[in-house]
Amino acid sequence: MSIVQADMHCQEDALERNKKWKYFINLTGQEFPLKPNLEIVQILKTFNGQNDIQTGDEPPFVRDKFKHSVLFDTIVMTPLLKTEPIPGNINLRKGELHCALTRDFIEYLHSDELAIKFYDWVRDTRTPDEMFYHSLSYLREAPGGPGPRKIFGLVSRAKTRNTPGQICHGKHVRTVCVFSWKDLPWLESRPHLFANKFHIDYDALILQCLEEEINNRTLHPVKLNLEFYEHFVENRHWPDVVNQCLLTLTLTLTLVLQWALKLQ
C-alpha cells in the first residue's frame, strides 16, 4: 500500500502546483525512457484523453479475500477474512502497476466518494498497487476509462519476465529482467515510452547508450508513425504485422551490434 500512498501524495502535490499537465506516469528509480520528451508527448496525445492501463486479469482469491499486513518489510497473509463488502460492488481487476493516467482520472481518485472508499478498502489486500487504479478504471463512469474492457497491452513500459518466449540477456530479479547492454537491440525496437528495469551497479553501459540515443533524438527529432499508436489505442494490442516487424528489427540490430563490437 505504501506505493499507492506515495503515488497519491505526489498526485496531490502535482494537482496543487501545476494546472497544465495532462498525464501522471508513475515511474520508479529503476526505469529509463526509450523516447525523448517530445515523442512521449506526441504519443500520449494519440490516447485522446484515455488512460494507458491494464485491466485484463482478475486477482487471485487470496489477494482480496484475506487481510494482509506488513511484517519486517514483507507482506504476509493473515488468517482473517476480509468481511467488508467491496464498495459499490466494484469488479476487481489486476494489472502491472505501471500506467499513464489522465489528469481527469487523477482528480477523480481524490474527489469521488466511491474512489475514496475503495482506496480505504484495498489497504489490507495483497497487492493494492496492482488493483487500485485498475479496478477503478474498469468502471464505465471512470474518466479516461478504458471502462469494462479487458486490456492487456501497455505502451507505458517495456518489460520482460522469465517466461518462455521473452528475451532477457541480463539477469532476473523476482522474475523481472534487469537489462544488460546485450538487450539494447530489443529495447531500441520497442514502441514503448519507458523500460523496466535497470540496475546501474549491474550494467551502467546500457544506460549510457540509451542516454546518448535520447540526446541524439532530442537534437535531431524523427517523425513518428502516429497511426501505429492510434491503432494501439483503438485495439489495445500490437498488430501481428507490427510484432513481426519488431522481431525483424531486433534481429537486425543485434547483428549490427555484434558486427560493431568485432571491429573494436
C-alpha positions in Angstrom: 0.0 0.0 0.0 3.0 2.3 0.5 3.4 2.5 -3.2 -0.1 3.7 -3.8 0.1 6.1 -0.8 3.3 7.6 -2.3 1.6 8.0 -5.7 -1.4 9.7 -4.1 0.8 12.2 -2.2 2.7 13.0 -5.5 -0.6 13.4 -7.3 -1.9 15.8 -4.6 1.3 17.9 -4.9 1.1 17.9 -8.7 -2.6 18.9 -8.8 -1.9 21.8 -6.4 1.3 23.1 -8.0 0.5 22.9 -11.7 -2.7 23.2 -13.7 -1.3 22.4 -17.1 -0.1 18.8 -17.0 -2.2 16.1 -18.8 -0.8 12.7 -17.7 0.6 11.2 -14.5 3.2 8.5 -15.1 4.2 6.5 -12.0 7.9 6.0 -12.7 10.4 4.2 -10.4 14.1 4.7 -9.9 14.8 1.6 -11.9 13.3 2.8 -15.1 14.6 4.8 -18.1 12.9 6.5 -21.1 13.1 5.0 -24.5 11.7 8.1 -26.1 12.7 11.8 -25.8 10.1 14.1 -24.2 8.7 15.4 -27.5 7.9 11.9 -28.7 6.3 11.0 -25.4 4.0 14.0 -25.6 3.1 13.1 -29.2 2.4 9.5 -28.4 0.2 10.4 -25.3 -1.8 12.8 -27.5 -2.9 9.8 -29.6 -4.7 8.5 -26.5 -7.1 11.4 -26.7 -7.7 11.7 -23.0 -7.7 7.9 -22.3 -5.7 6.1 -19.6 -2.9 3.6 -20.5 -3.5 0.8 -18.0 -4.0 -2.9 -17.9 -7.4 -4.3 -16.7 -7.3 -7.9 -18.2 -6.8 -10.1 -15.1 -8.8 -10.9 -12.0 -6.8 -11.0 -8.8 -6.3 -14.5 -7.2 -8.7 -15.4 -4.5 -6.2 -14.9 -1.6 -5.3 -11.4 -2.7 -8.7 -9.9 -1.9 -10.5 -12.4 0.3 -7.9 -12.4 3.2 -6.5 -9.5 5.1 -2.8 -8.8 4.7 -0.3 -6.9 6.8 3.3 -5.9 6.7 5.8 -7.7 8.9 9.5 -6.9 8.8 9.0 -5.1 5.4 7.3 -8.2 4.0 3.6 -8.5 3.1 2.1 -11.6 4.8 -1.4 -13.0 4.6 -3.3 -13.2 7.9 -6.0 -15.9 8.6 -8.5 -13.1 8.9 -11.2 -13.0 6.2 -11.9 -9.6 4.6 -15.6 -9.3 5.6 -16.1 -5.7 4.5 -18.1 -5.7 1.2 -16.3 -4.2 -1.8 -17.5 -0.6 -2.1 -20.0 -0.2 -5.0 -19.6 -3.9 -5.7 -16.6 -2.9 -7.9 -15.3 -5.6 -10.2 -11.8 -6.2 -9.1 -9.1 -6.1 -11.8 -5.4 -6.6 -11.7 -2.5 -5.5 -13.9 1.0 -4.2 -13.9 1.5 -1.3 -11.5 2.9 0.8 -14.4 0.5 3.1 -16.1 -0.1 6.6 -17.6 -3.2 8.2 -16.1 -5.0 11.3 -17.2 -5.4 14.4 -15.1 -9.2 13.9 -15.0 -8.8 10.4 -13.7 -6.3 11.6 -11.0 -8.8 14.3 -9.9 -11.5 11.6 -9.8 -9.3 9.4 -7.5 -9.1 12.2 -5.0 -12.6 13.6 -5.1 -15.1 10.8 -6.0 -16.7 9.2 -2.9 -16.6 5.7 -4.3 -12.9 6.0 -5.3 -12.1 7.2 -1.7 -14.0 4.3 -0.1 -12.3 1.9 -2.4 -8.9 3.3 -1.5 -9.6 2.5 2.1 -10.9 -0.9 1.2 -7.8 -2.1 -0.7 -5.3 -1.1 2.1 -5.0 -4.6 3.6 -5.2 -6.5 0.3 -2.2 -8.4 -1.1 -1.3 -6.1 -4.0 -3.3 -2.8 -3.8 -0.7 -1.2 -6.2 -1.9 -3.7 -8.9 -5.6 -3.4 -8.2 -6.5 0.2 -7.1 -6.1 2.1 -10.4 -7.0 -0.9 -12.5 -10.3 -1.7 -10.8 -11.5 1.9 -10.8 -10.5 2.5 -14.4 -12.7 -0.6 -15.3 -15.8 1.3 -14.2 -17.9 2.7 -17.0 -18.1 6.2 -15.4 -14.3 6.5 -14.7 -12.7 9.4 -16.6 -10.3 8.1 -19.3 -11.6 4.5 -18.9 -10.9 2.2 -20.6 -14.2 1.1 -18.9 -15.3 -2.6 -18.8 -12.7 -3.8 -21.3 -10.1 -6.4 -20.6 -6.9 -4.7 -21.6 -3.5 -6.5 -21.6 -1.5 -4.2 -23.8 0.5 -1.3 -22.4 2.5 1.4 -24.1 3.9 3.0 -21.0 6.5 0.3 -20.3 8.7 -2.3 -22.0 9.3 -5.2 -19.6 10.2 -8.9 -19.8 9.9 -11.7 -17.3 11.5 -15.2 -17.0 8.7 -16.8 -19.1 9.0 -18.7 -22.3 9.4 -16.6 -25.4 10.5 -13.4 -23.5 14.0 -12.0 -24.1 16.5 -11.2 -21.4 20.3 -11.1 -21.7 20.8 -9.7 -18.2 19.5 -11.3 -15.0 16.2 -11.8 -13.3 15.2 -10.3 -10.0 11.9 -11.6 -8.7 11.0 -12.8 -12.2 11.6 -9.4 -13.9 14.5 -8.9 -16.3 17.3 -6.5 -15.3 18.6 -5.4 -18.7 22.2 -5.5 -19.8 23.9 -3.9 -22.9 23.1 -7.0 -24.9 19.4 -6.1 -24.6 20.0 -2.8 -26.5 18.7 -4.1 -29.9 15.5 -5.3 -28.3 15.0 -2.0 -26.4 15.8 0.1 -29.4 13.0 -1.7 -31.3 10.3 -1.2 -28.7 7.5 1.3 -29.3 7.1 1.9 -25.5 7.7 5.1 -23.6 9.9 3.7 -20.8 11.6 0.4 -19.9 11.8 -1.5 -16.6 14.2 -2.4 -15.2 17.8 -1.3 -14.8 20.4 -1.5 -12.1 23.3 0.9 -12.6 25.6 -1.1 -10.4 24.9 -4.2 -12.6 25.3 -2.6 -16.0 25.9 1.1 -16.4 26.8 0.9 -20.1 23.3 0.3 -21.2 22.1 3.4 -19.5 24.9 5.4 -21.1 23.9 4.1 -24.5 20.2 4.9 -24.0 21.0 8.4 -22.7 23.1 9.0 -25.8 20.3 7.8 -28.0 17.8 10.1 -26.2 20.1 13.1 -26.6 20.5 12.4 -30.3 16.8 12.1 -31.0 16.2 15.3 -28.9 18.7 17.2 -31.1 17.6 15.5 -34.3 13.9 14.7 -34.0 12.4 11.9 -36.1 8.9 11.7 -37.5 6.8 9.2 -35.6 4.3 6.9 -37.2 1.4 8.1 -35.1 -1.1 5.9 -36.9 0.8 3.0 -35.3 -0.1 4.3 -31.9 -3.6 5.3 -32.9 -4.2 1.6 -33.8 -2.9 0.5 -30.4 -5.2 3.0 -28.6 -8.2 1.7 -30.5 -7.4 -2.0 -30.2 -5.1 -2.1 -27.2 -2.8 -4.6 -28.7 0.0 -4.5 -31.3 -1.0 -5.8 -34.7 0.7 -9.1 -35.8 2.4 -7.5 -38.7 4.0 -5.0 -36.3 5.2 -7.7 -34.0 6.8 -9.4 -37.0 8.5 -6.2 -38.0 9.7 -5.6 -34.4 11.2 -9.1 -34.3 13.0 -8.5 -37.6 14.3 -5.1 -36.5 15.5 -6.6 -33.2 17.4 -9.4 -35.0 18.9 -6.8 -37.5 20.1 -4.5 -34.7 21.6 -7.5 -32.8 23.7 -8.4 -35.9 24.8 -4.8 -36.3 25.8 -4.5 -32.7 27.7 -7.8 -32.8 29.5 -6.6 -36.0 30.4 -3.3 -34.4 31.9 -5.0 -31.4 34.0 -7.2 -33.6 35.5 -4.1 -35.2 36.7 -2.7 -31.9 
